[in-house]
């Protein structure tokens, strides 16, 4: 039997976001965005557009929905992170 996955990565203090699964009721766009975001490294909206290949209106709509559901947080400079 294998031990449970470690909540800490090899770097000190860095949490592994893989343990935080996306809620099952997210749309495909919301799930794709949620999986790209981490709790400790902000992602700029431009990087999210490139990574998801979504249009700006699709991306901003999904980001707003995730923010209203309190799953992500908007930071200054059009950056986003997952909420803990």
Secondary structure, DSSP 8 states (H G I E B T S, - for coil): ------SB-SSTT-B-GGGS---TT--HHHHHHHHH--SSS-EEHHHHHHHH---HHHHHHHHHHHHHTTSEEEETTTEEEE--
